[in-house]
Amino acid sequence: MSKRLGKGLDALLPALSINEDDKVVEIPLSQLRPNPYQPRRTFNDDSINELAASIQQHGIIQPIIVRTVLKGYEIIAGERRYRASQVCGMATISAVVKKLSDQQVMEIALIENVQREDLNAMEIAVAYQALIDQFSLTQEELSAKVGKSRSHIANFLRLLNLPEDVKQYVSRGTLSMGHAKAIIGLKDPKSIKALAELAIKEQWSVRELEEEVKKLEDKTDQKKPVLKSKKKDPYINQLEESLREVYRTTVKIKHSNNKGKIELLYYSKDDLDRLLELLQGKIS
């Protein structure tokens, strides 16, 4: 299997179009199975029922797109139409059979849903990570494939670091993407969860949540102990200065319990060669 996907939106989305050469066939619903790469995990029942009512009145206006698999067919595009047809009690559904690879199927499923804004933030994050893992993509490469900025990709991927409970809040829509971004920088998972629950309970705006995060960070900074730097031995200071004059570079002497080391810093290969010559001359 190739480790790179296709050429992006322009190369993939035409695969979803139906032209005059495509043959529309009737496929039994019992022979269909959902796309395993479908990033959408929840389907709104009311929306499916509304679509079912429309199908009962007007029929399937646009065939679904499928591919042949070992046992029957796999849905590439049109799972909502398939589910609505089940609600209607239909035996078959109009479909076009396409030849598509796993790579194309996975990316089409993500792009189709993202472009139609059918996914919630967590589903998008999981789908992006799946594409990265499955096909060894960098964030930059994924950005080009799905037509989104790298910062957009990175913001969604950061959601995967949230505590599980908070992920569920984002998934259900009780916590917005903006709220999640406000708390995701906190290091303590308990603080993240506590602020998320408060934001939901108090119905905070994103701005209000950001202010609470800032207050918490300020309190944390105040509790951090101030480390006092050790006063350096004047004798060591004098030695470092003498060595700096000899070798014309930064010199650091680190010592403890009568043991230590001398560091000479160099800034290029020529500088290193110069120091080596000086050292060899002093030793010989």
Phi, psi and chi 1 to 4 in degrees:
 res  aa     phi    psi   chi1   chi2   chi3   chi4
   1 MET       -  133.7 -177.8 -178.7  -71.7      -
   2 SER   -64.7  146.6  169.8      -      -      -
   3 LYS   -91.3    1.2  -71.0  -65.2 -176.8 -177.8
   4 ARG  -124.7  148.6  -70.8  -69.9  176.1  -95.0
   5 LEU   -85.2 -169.1  -59.5  177.0      -      -
   6 GLY   -73.5 -150.3      -      -      -      -
   7 LYS   -97.7   10.5  -63.3  179.6 -179.7  179.1
   8 GLY   105.3 -160.2      -      -      -      -
   9 LEU   -56.9  -47.5  -69.8  170.6      -      -
  10 ASP   -60.9  -33.0  -67.1  -20.7      -      -
  11 ALA   -82.1  -29.4      -      -      -      -
  12 LEU   -92.0  -44.9  -75.2  163.1      -      -
  13 LEU   -63.8  -31.3  -66.0 -174.6      -      -
  14 PRO   -58.5  -24.3  -29.5   37.7      -      -
  15 ALA   -64.5  -19.9      -      -      -      -
  16 LEU   -89.0  -11.2  -63.4  176.5      -      -
  17 SER   -80.9  155.6   63.3      -      -      -
  18 ILE  -117.6  123.6  -61.3  173.3      -      -
  19 ASN  -115.8 -177.0   52.6   53.4      -      -
  20 GLU   -63.5  -27.8  -65.2  177.5   -3.2      -
  21 ASP   -79.7  -15.2  -62.4  -32.7      -      -
  22 ASP   -78.0  134.4  -70.6  -38.3      -      -
  23 LYS   -93.7  124.3 -175.9  179.3  178.7 -178.1
  24 VAL   -89.9  126.2  178.6      -      -      -
  25 VAL  -124.0  159.1  -64.1      -      -      -
  26 GLU   -96.3  121.7  -71.8  -65.9  -42.5      -
  27 ILE  -116.7  131.1  -64.0  177.1      -      -
  28 PRO   -59.7  136.0  -23.4   34.1      -      -
  29 LEU   -58.2  -30.5  -65.7 -175.2      -      -
  30 SER   -66.5  -18.4   59.9      -      -      -
  31 GLN   -94.9    1.2  -67.4 -175.7   19.4      -
  32 LEU  -101.4  147.2  -70.1  166.8      -      -
  33 ARG  -137.3  149.3   72.4 -177.5 -168.5 -165.2
  34 PRO   -63.3  157.6  -21.2   33.3      -      -
  35 ASN   -68.0  119.6  177.6   -1.7      -      -
  36 PRO   -66.1  -17.9   24.9  -34.0      -      -
  37 TYR   -93.5    4.3  -60.4  118.3      -      -
  38 GLN   -60.8  115.7  166.7   65.1  -96.6      -
  39 PRO   -73.9  -22.6   24.9  -31.9      -      -
  40 ARG   -75.2  124.9 -178.4  167.8   47.8 -166.7
  41 ARG  -103.3  -17.5  -67.1  -70.3  174.5 -108.3
  42 THR  -126.6  141.0   57.8      -      -      -
  43 PHE  -123.1  129.4  -70.6   81.4      -      -
  44 ASN   -71.0  121.3 -176.0  -80.4      -      -
  45 ASP   -62.3  -41.4  -71.5  -19.9      -      -
  46 ASP   -62.1  -41.2  -68.8  -21.7      -      -
  47 SER   -65.5  -41.1  175.3      -      -      -
  48 ILE   -64.6  -41.2  -64.6  -64.8      -      -
  49 ASN   -66.2  -37.8  -70.7  -28.1      -      -
  50 GLU   -63.8  -42.0  -73.9  176.3   10.4      -
  51 LEU   -65.6  -38.1 -178.3   55.9      -      -
  52 ALA   -61.9  -40.9      -      -      -      -
  53 ALA   -63.5  -38.8      -      -      -      -
  54 SER   -66.6  -40.4  174.5      -      -      -
  55 ILE   -65.1  -39.6  -71.0  172.5      -      -
  56 GLN   -62.4  -33.0  -77.5 -179.4  -37.1      -
  57 GLN   -85.8  -41.4 -174.4  174.6   -2.8      -
  58 HIS  -114.9  -10.8  -55.4  -70.0      -      -
  59 GLY    81.7 -177.5      -      -      -      -
  60 ILE   -79.3  109.5  -62.6  -72.6      -      -
  61 ILE   -72.5  -41.6  -63.3  173.6      -      -
  62 GLN  -123.2  126.2 -177.0  176.8   15.0      -
  63 PRO   -60.6  151.9  -19.3   31.3      -      -
  64 ILE   -79.2  165.2   67.0  171.6      -      -
  65 ILE  -113.1  130.8  -64.1  172.6      -      -
  66 VAL  -133.7  169.7  -58.4      -      -      -
  67 ARG  -133.1  155.6   67.7  170.6  177.1  169.6
  68 THR   -77.7  134.0  -55.3      -      -      -
  69 VAL  -127.4 -176.8  -71.3      -      -      -
  70 LEU   -56.2  -44.4 -169.2   59.0      -      -
  71 LYS  -122.9   81.6  -65.7 -178.8 -179.9  179.6
  72 GLY    99.8 -133.2      -      -      -      -
  73 TYR  -135.3  151.9  -59.5   87.5      -      -
  74 GLU  -116.3  133.4 -169.8  173.4   85.7      -
  75 ILE   -77.1  126.3  -60.3  169.2      -      -
  76 ILE   -95.7  -45.7  -54.2  -54.7      -      -
  77 ALA  -144.0  130.9      -      -      -      -
  78 GLY   117.6   27.2      -      -      -      -
  79 GLU   -65.6  -32.4 -171.7  169.3  -18.0      -
  80 ARG   -64.4  -41.5  -70.9 -178.1   69.8 -106.6
  81 ARG   -63.9  -38.5  -81.3  164.9  -81.5  164.3
  82 TYR   -63.2  -46.5  160.5   72.3      -      -
  83 ARG   -65.5  -40.4  -72.9  172.8  177.8 -100.5
  84 ALA   -65.6  -36.0      -      -      -      -
  85 SER   -65.4  -35.1  -63.4      -      -      -
  86 GLN   -63.2  -42.4  -73.5 -179.2  -46.9      -
  87 VAL   -60.7  -37.6  171.8      -      -      -
  88 CYS   -72.1  -14.9  -67.5      -      -      -
  89 GLY    79.6   21.1      -      -      -      -
  90 MET   -71.5  149.7  -64.5  169.7   58.9      -
  91 ALA   -90.7  -32.7      -      -      -      -
  92 THR  -132.9  168.8   64.4      -      -      -
  93 ILE  -143.8  145.3 -170.6  170.7      -      -
  94 SER   -70.9  136.0  -59.6      -      -      -
  95 ALA  -150.5  156.3      -      -      -      -
  96 VAL  -117.1  129.2  170.1      -      -      -
  97 VAL   -92.8  124.1 -177.9      -      -      -
  98 LYS  -117.5  154.4  -61.4  -97.2 -169.8 -179.8
  99 LYS   -99.3  108.2  -70.8 -176.0  177.6  179.5
 100 LEU  -135.8  145.4  -63.1  168.2      -      -
 101 SER   -81.8  166.6   67.4      -      -      -
 102 ASP   -57.2  -39.0  -74.1  -10.8      -      -
 103 GLN   -60.5  -48.8  -63.1  158.9  -64.7      -
 104 GLN   -63.9  -42.3  -70.6  173.0  -52.8      -
 105 VAL   -60.8  -44.6  169.8      -      -      -
 106 MET   -65.4  -44.8 -171.1  176.6 -171.4      -
 107 GLU   -72.2  -38.0 -164.7  168.7   18.6      -
 108 ILE   -61.3  -44.0  -75.3  170.9      -      -
 109 ALA   -59.2  -42.0      -      -      -      -
 110 LEU   -69.1  -49.5  172.1   62.0      -      -
 111 ILE   -63.5  -43.8  -69.2  172.6      -      -
 112 GLU   -58.2  -45.8 -176.9 -164.7   22.5      -
 113 ASN   -71.9  -41.2  -78.5  -71.3      -      -
 114 VAL   -64.2  -44.1  169.4      -      -      -
 115 GLN   -62.4  -32.5  -65.6  -60.0  -45.9      -
 116 ARG   -92.3    2.8  -65.0  178.2 -177.2  176.4
 117 GLU    56.1   39.3  -60.1 -178.5  -13.6      -
 118 ASP   -88.2  -13.1  -77.5  -22.1      -      -
 119 LEU   -99.6  148.8  -58.2 -175.9      -      -
 120 ASN   -84.4  170.6   65.3   52.8      -      -
 121 ALA   -59.0  -41.0      -      -      -      -
 122 MET   -68.4  -37.4  -73.7  -49.9  -51.7      -
 123 GLU   -64.0  -39.7  -73.3  172.4  -29.5      -
 124 ILE   -63.7  -44.7  -66.9  173.7      -      -
 125 ALA   -59.7  -46.3      -      -      -      -
 126 VAL   -63.9  -40.8  170.0      -      -      -
 127 ALA   -65.7  -42.6      -      -      -      -
 128 TYR   -59.9  -46.0  -77.4  162.4      -      -
 129 GLN   -64.4  -36.6 -170.5   61.3   56.6      -
 130 ALA   -64.4  -41.6      -      -      -      -
 131 LEU   -63.2  -43.3  -78.1  167.2      -      -
 132 ILE   -61.4  -46.2  -73.6  172.1      -      -
 133 ASP   -70.6  -43.6  -66.4  -18.5      -      -
 134 GLN   -66.3  -38.2 -175.7   77.3   12.0      -
 135 PHE  -119.9   17.5  -56.2  116.1      -      -
 136 SER    51.8   48.5  -58.0      -      -      -
 137 LEU   -92.0  150.7  -65.1  173.4      -      -
 138 THR   -86.7  167.5   63.3      -      -      -
 139 GLN   -62.6  -36.2  -71.7 -173.1   17.1      -
 140 GLU   -63.9  -43.2  -72.4   80.9    3.7      -
 141 GLU   -65.7  -41.9  -71.7  169.1  -30.6      -
 142 LEU   -63.8  -38.8  179.2   58.5      -      -
 143 SER   -55.9  -45.0  168.0      -      -      -
 144 ALA   -67.6  -36.3      -      -      -      -
 145 LYS   -67.5  -42.5  -60.4  -60.9 -179.5 -172.9
 146 VAL  -100.4    3.1  -60.8      -      -      -
 147 GLY    69.4   31.7      -      -      -      -
 148 LYS  -122.5  157.4  -58.1  -71.1 -176.6  179.5
 149 SER   -70.9  159.2   68.1      -      -      -
 150 ARG   -64.4  -36.7 -174.3 -172.1  174.0  -76.1
 151 SER   -65.7  -35.3   61.0      -      -      -
 152 HIS   -61.4  -47.1  165.3   92.2      -      -
 153 ILE   -60.8  -48.0  -59.6  -67.7      -      -
 154 ALA   -62.2  -40.5      -      -      -      -
 155 ASN   -62.3  -40.8  -78.0  -27.3      -      -
 156 PHE   -70.2  -40.1  -84.9   94.5      -      -
 157 LEU   -64.4  -31.0  -68.6  177.0      -      -
 158 ARG   -63.6  -26.1  -69.6  179.4   70.8 -155.6
 159 LEU   -60.7  -26.2  -64.6  178.9      -      -
 160 LEU   -68.2  -14.8  -60.4  175.8      -      -
 161 ASN   -87.5   -4.9  -63.2  -37.6      -      -
 162 LEU   -69.7  153.0  -70.7  168.1      -      -
 163 PRO   -58.0  151.6  -22.7   33.0      -      -
 164 GLU   -55.8  -42.8  -73.2  -58.1  -40.1      -
 165 ASP   -60.3  -40.5  -71.4  -13.4      -      -
 166 VAL   -70.9  -35.3 -179.1      -      -      -
 167 LYS   -57.5  -40.6  -72.9 -179.1 -174.2  177.7
 168 GLN   -65.5  -37.9  -70.5  -59.1  -44.9      -
 169 TYR   -60.7  -44.2  -61.0  148.0      -      -
 170 VAL   -66.7  -41.8  177.7      -      -      -
 171 SER   -61.9  -39.9 -177.0      -      -      -
 172 ARG   -81.3  -11.9  -68.9 -165.3  -64.0  -94.2
 173 GLY    87.3    4.7      -      -      -      -
 174 THR   -75.6  -17.0   50.2      -      -      -
 175 LEU  -129.7  127.3 -158.6   68.1      -      -
 176 SER   -79.8  166.7   74.4      -      -      -
 177 MET   -58.5  -40.1  175.0   76.9  171.1      -
 178 GLY   -63.5  -40.8      -      -      -      -
 179 HIS   -63.6  -43.0  -72.5   89.1      -      -
 180 ALA   -62.1  -41.8      -      -      -      -
 181 LYS   -63.4  -31.1  -74.4  171.1   62.5  177.8
 182 ALA   -68.5  -31.7      -      -      -      -
 183 ILE  -105.2   -9.7   57.5  177.0      -      -
 184 ILE   -67.5  -21.5 -155.6  166.9      -      -
 185 GLY   -77.5  -12.3      -      -      -      -
 186 LEU   -69.8  141.4  -65.7  171.5      -      -
 187 LYS   -84.2  -27.8  -65.4  179.4 -179.8  179.1
 188 ASP   -89.7  114.7 -179.8   20.7      -      -
 189 PRO   -57.9  -34.5  -23.5   33.7      -      -
 190 LYS   -65.3  -38.7  -69.0 -178.2  179.6  178.1
 191 SER   -67.2  -39.9  -63.3      -      -      -
 192 ILE   -60.6  -47.8  -68.3  175.1      -      -
 193 LYS   -64.6  -42.9 -176.1 -179.6  175.6 -177.1
 194 ALA   -62.4  -45.2      -      -      -      -
 195 LEU   -68.0  -36.7  -81.0  176.4      -      -
 196 ALA   -61.4  -44.9      -      -      -      -
 197 GLU   -67.3  -37.2  -69.3  173.8  -13.1      -
 198 LEU   -66.5  -40.2  -91.4  174.1      -      -
 199 ALA   -61.3  -39.5      -      -      -      -
 200 ILE   -69.8  -47.2  -65.3  167.6      -      -
 201 LYS   -63.1  -45.3 -179.5 -178.7  177.5 -178.1
 202 GLU   -88.6   -4.1  -58.2  -64.4  -28.5      -
 203 GLN    56.9   46.1  -63.1 -175.9  -36.0      -
 204 TRP   -67.2  146.4  -74.0  -20.8      -      -
 205 SER   -76.5  169.2   65.9      -      -      -
 206 VAL   -60.2  -40.3  172.7      -      -      -
 207 ARG   -62.4  -43.1  178.9   61.0 -178.2  163.2
 208 GLU   -64.0  -38.7  -73.0  171.7  -35.0      -
 209 LEU   -67.1  -40.3  179.3   54.4      -      -
 210 GLU   -59.5  -38.6  -72.2  173.0  -18.4      -
 211 GLU   -66.4  -38.5  -71.3  173.2   -4.9      -
 212 GLU   -66.9  -38.4  -66.8  -60.7  -38.6      -
 213 VAL   -62.9  -42.6  169.1      -      -      -
 214 LYS   -62.4  -41.9 -177.8   68.2  167.8   59.5
 215 LYS   -61.3  -43.4  -71.3  177.3 -174.3  175.7
 216 LEU   -64.4  -42.2 -178.2   61.7      -      -
 217 GLU   -65.1  -38.1  -71.5  175.9  -26.6      -
 218 ASP   -64.2  -41.4  -71.4  -16.1      -      -
 219 LYS   -63.2  -41.1  -74.1  180.0 -177.8  177.6
 220 THR   -63.7  -42.3  -57.1      -      -      -
 221 ASP   -63.1  -37.3  -71.2  -19.7      -      -
 222 GLN   -67.0  -28.0  -71.2  172.3    6.4      -
 223 LYS   -82.2  -16.9  -69.1  178.4 -178.4  178.5
 224 LYS   -67.1  132.9  -71.9 -179.3 -179.5  177.4
 225 PRO   -68.5  140.7   24.6  -33.1      -      -
 226 VAL   -85.9  118.2  178.6      -      -      -
 227 LEU   -83.1  123.5  -61.2  176.9      -      -
 228 LYS   -87.8  129.4  -65.6 -178.6  179.5  179.5
 229 SER   -74.3  140.0   57.7      -      -      -
 230 LYS   -71.6  139.0  -67.4 -178.6  180.0  178.7
 231 LYS   -73.7  128.4 -166.5  172.0 -178.1 -179.4
 232 LYS   -77.4  144.0 -152.8  163.5 -172.6  178.8
 233 ASP   -62.1  124.7 -172.9  -24.8      -      -
 234 PRO   -57.1  -34.5  -24.0   33.3      -      -
 235 TYR   -62.7  -41.8  174.2   66.9      -      -
 236 ILE   -65.9  -40.5  -62.7  -61.5      -      -
 237 ASN   -58.5  -43.1  -79.9  -24.4      -      -
 238 GLN   -65.5  -41.7 -174.6  179.1   -7.3      -
 239 LEU   -63.4  -43.9  -77.6  176.8      -      -
 240 GLU   -59.6  -43.4  -74.2  180.0  -17.2      -
 241 GLU   -62.4  -42.7 -175.9   62.4   34.1      -
 242 SER   -62.5  -43.1  -61.8      -      -      -
 243 LEU   -69.2  -33.9  -70.5  170.5      -      -
 244 ARG   -61.6  -38.9  -86.6 -164.7  -68.7  -90.5
 245 GLU   -68.4  -36.2  -69.1  179.1    3.2      -
 246 VAL   -72.2  -46.9  172.8      -      -      -
 247 TYR   -99.0   -4.8  -67.1  103.7      -      -
 248 ARG    51.8   47.3  -57.6 -165.5  -51.7  -80.2
 249 THR  -156.4  172.7 -169.8      -      -      -
 250 THR   -71.0  130.8  -58.5      -      -      -
 251 VAL  -124.3  132.4  178.9      -      -      -
 252 LYS  -125.8  130.3  -66.4 -178.0  179.2  178.8
 253 ILE  -111.2  121.1  -61.0  176.0      -      -
 254 LYS  -116.3  126.4  -60.7  178.8 -179.9  179.7
 255 HIS  -143.8  152.2   71.6  107.5      -      -
 256 SER  -160.5  132.3  177.4      -      -      -
 257 ASN    53.5   47.0  -62.1  -33.5      -      -
 258 ASN    64.2   15.7  -62.6  -38.8      -      -
 259 LYS  -130.0  155.3  -69.5 -170.8  -66.4 -173.9
 260 GLY   178.9 -162.5      -      -      -      -
 261 LYS  -150.0  157.5   60.3 -177.7  177.6  179.8
 262 ILE  -114.2  126.9  -60.7  174.0      -      -
 263 GLU  -111.0  128.4  -66.7  179.5   -5.7      -
 264 LEU  -111.2  122.1  -57.2  177.6      -      -
 265 LEU   -90.9  136.6  -58.5 -173.0      -      -
 266 TYR  -124.8  157.0   61.7   89.3      -      -
 267 TYR  -122.9    3.5  -57.6   93.2      -      -
 268 SER  -165.8  170.8   66.4      -      -      -
 269 LYS   -65.3  -39.1 -173.4  177.8 -178.0  -57.2
 270 ASP   -62.7  -39.5  -69.9  -19.3      -      -
 271 ASP   -64.3  -39.1 -158.8   20.0      -      -
 272 LEU   -64.0  -45.3  172.9   60.9      -      -
 273 ASP   -60.6  -39.6  -69.6  -21.3      -      -
 274 ARG   -62.5  -43.6  177.4 -174.9   66.5   79.6
 275 LEU   -66.6  -39.8  -73.0  171.6      -      -
 276 LEU   -63.0  -40.6  -70.9  173.8      -      -
 277 GLU   -63.2  -42.7  -73.8  179.8    8.6      -
 278 LEU   -62.8  -44.2  -78.5  170.3      -      -
 279 LEU   -65.0  -42.4  -72.2  167.5      -      -
 280 GLN   -65.6  -34.8  -72.2  167.5   -5.6      -
 281 GLY   -68.1  -35.9      -      -      -      -
 282 LYS   -72.5  -35.0  -63.7  -67.2 -179.9 -175.9
 283 ILE   -76.1  -40.1  -65.5  170.4      -      -
 284 SER   -71.3      -   60.8      -      -      -
